[in-house]
Amino acid sequence: MKNKMTLDEAIEHAEEVSSQCSIEDQLCSQNHIQLARWLRELKKYREIYGDIYGDISDIAPTSR
């Protein structure tokens, strides 16, 4: 089973994918830049207010 991705890893991953999108696929790059921004915003909220939801692995689906 794969380890859970941390918020910092998710931000880094979104930024990496954004930089790897082809020149022709600007939407891919823009979407991943936006995702990284949202994740950084979430990180700031958690720094201020804490993780109000805690670990949701017990309610999140394990597979699709």
Backbone bond lengths (Angstrom), bond angles and torsions (degrees), N, CA, C in turn:
res aa  C-N    CA-C-N  psi(-1)  N-CA   C-N-CA  omega(-1)  CA-C   N-CA-C  phi
1 M - - - 1.449 - - 1.527 109.11 -
2 K 1.305 116.11 137.60 1.454 122.18 -178.44 1.527 110.23 -75.69
3 N 1.341 115.75 141.55 1.454 120.25 175.76 1.517 109.75 -67.32
4 K 1.334 115.94 152.29 1.458 120.42 177.48 1.518 110.11 -67.90
5 M 1.305 115.46 146.42 1.460 121.84 177.29 1.532 107.49 -83.11
6 T 1.320 116.19 135.06 1.455 119.97 175.53 1.522 109.31 -79.97
7 L 1.312 116.25 166.45 1.457 120.58 178.41 1.524 110.39 -62.37
8 D 1.324 117.30 -42.00 1.469 120.05 177.69 1.522 111.40 -62.89
9 E 1.322 117.05 -39.31 1.467 120.25 177.96 1.529 110.96 -66.36
10 A 1.333 116.82 -37.24 1.463 120.93 178.97 1.525 110.51 -65.56
11 I 1.337 116.90 -40.59 1.464 121.07 177.05 1.522 109.66 -62.32
12 E 1.321 115.86 -48.47 1.462 120.83 -179.94 1.528 110.94 -60.49
13 H 1.325 117.00 -42.12 1.463 121.58 -179.51 1.533 110.56 -63.49
14 A 1.322 117.28 -45.19 1.468 120.30 -179.95 1.525 110.70 -62.19
15 E 1.329 116.66 -39.74 1.464 120.09 178.26 1.530 111.20 -67.13
16 E 1.320 117.23 -39.88 1.467 120.76 178.31 1.521 111.17 -63.75
17 V 1.334 116.04 -45.83 1.469 119.72 -179.75 1.524 109.87 -62.60
18 S 1.329 116.37 -40.53 1.462 120.34 178.70 1.522 111.47 -57.52
19 S 1.319 116.02 -42.49 1.461 119.50 -178.26 1.530 112.51 -74.80
20 Q 1.328 117.28 -17.03 1.462 121.25 -178.47 1.526 113.00 -96.24
21 C 1.329 117.43 -7.23 1.463 119.57 178.42 1.524 108.67 -66.00
22 S 1.300 115.69 145.73 1.458 119.77 -178.43 1.523 110.56 -67.97
23 I 1.317 115.31 156.72 1.466 121.68 178.41 1.529 110.23 -56.97
24 E 1.321 115.77 -36.66 1.464 120.66 -178.27 1.525 112.26 -72.04
25 D 1.327 117.40 -21.40 1.459 120.31 -176.24 1.528 110.31 -106.51
26 Q 1.316 115.12 68.90 1.459 120.78 -179.84 1.528 112.14 -64.74
27 L 1.329 117.17 -30.21 1.462 120.36 179.86 1.524 110.54 -63.14
28 C 1.321 117.23 -40.36 1.465 121.86 177.47 1.526 109.77 -58.58
29 S 1.303 116.30 -49.37 1.454 121.55 -179.42 1.521 110.97 -62.42
30 Q 1.325 117.03 -47.41 1.462 121.24 -179.48 1.530 111.73 -61.98
31 N 1.326 116.71 -40.69 1.461 120.31 179.58 1.524 111.61 -63.85
32 H 1.321 117.03 -41.56 1.464 119.70 -179.25 1.527 112.12 -73.86
33 I 1.321 117.27 -31.15 1.463 120.10 173.06 1.526 109.30 -63.79
34 Q 1.332 116.56 -44.92 1.468 120.62 178.47 1.521 110.71 -62.77
35 L 1.318 117.55 -42.67 1.461 120.93 178.14 1.525 110.76 -59.42
36 A 1.329 117.14 -44.58 1.470 120.67 178.48 1.523 110.71 -61.72
37 R 1.322 117.38 -39.72 1.474 120.71 177.50 1.521 110.93 -62.01
38 W 1.326 116.96 -45.85 1.462 120.31 179.11 1.530 111.36 -62.50
39 L 1.310 115.85 -40.13 1.464 119.25 179.64 1.528 111.44 -66.88
40 R 1.341 117.18 -38.82 1.473 119.92 175.83 1.529 110.46 -64.55
41 E 1.333 116.39 -37.78 1.467 120.80 177.26 1.529 109.93 -63.89
42 L 1.322 117.04 -45.11 1.459 121.02 176.86 1.521 110.79 -58.59
43 K 1.310 116.45 -41.90 1.461 120.87 179.57 1.527 110.77 -60.55
44 K 1.344 116.76 -42.77 1.464 120.34 178.54 1.533 111.05 -64.40
45 Y 1.326 117.42 -42.47 1.462 120.29 177.45 1.527 110.70 -60.60
46 R 1.311 116.25 -42.99 1.463 119.41 179.36 1.521 112.06 -65.11
47 E 1.348 116.78 -34.55 1.461 119.73 177.46 1.529 110.50 -64.99
48 I 1.332 116.52 -35.13 1.466 121.27 -178.71 1.526 111.48 -82.16
49 Y 1.327 117.17 -50.15 1.456 122.13 -170.64 1.525 114.59 -103.73
50 G 1.310 116.96 -9.73 1.459 120.14 -175.44 1.517 110.66 85.06
51 D 1.294 115.22 173.56 1.465 121.77 -179.47 1.523 107.36 -88.35
52 I 1.347 116.91 91.79 1.456 120.69 -172.09 1.534 113.11 -68.86
53 Y 1.319 117.14 -19.53 1.462 119.86 -179.35 1.516 113.09 -96.40
54 G 1.312 117.73 -16.41 1.455 120.45 -179.18 1.513 111.39 66.03
55 D 1.307 115.75 -155.35 1.464 121.60 -180.00 1.515 108.66 -82.22
56 I 1.325 116.93 114.52 1.459 120.67 -178.17 1.508 113.26 -95.22
57 S 1.332 116.82 12.04 1.456 119.33 -176.12 1.528 112.07 -62.39
58 D 1.333 116.46 -25.57 1.458 118.55 179.76 1.525 112.99 -74.88
59 I 1.340 117.78 -16.15 1.457 119.85 178.72 1.526 112.79 -114.13
60 A 1.317 116.30 -13.73 1.471 119.90 -179.99 1.531 109.75 -77.75
61 P 1.333 116.56 143.12 1.460 118.54 177.29 1.522 110.95 -63.63
62 T 1.324 116.77 142.82 1.458 121.14 -178.11 1.508 112.03 -86.07
63 S 1.313 117.56 -24.81 1.470 120.37 178.18 1.517 108.83 -153.49
64 R 1.319 114.06 163.62 1.466 118.89 179.71 1.485 110.77 -104.42
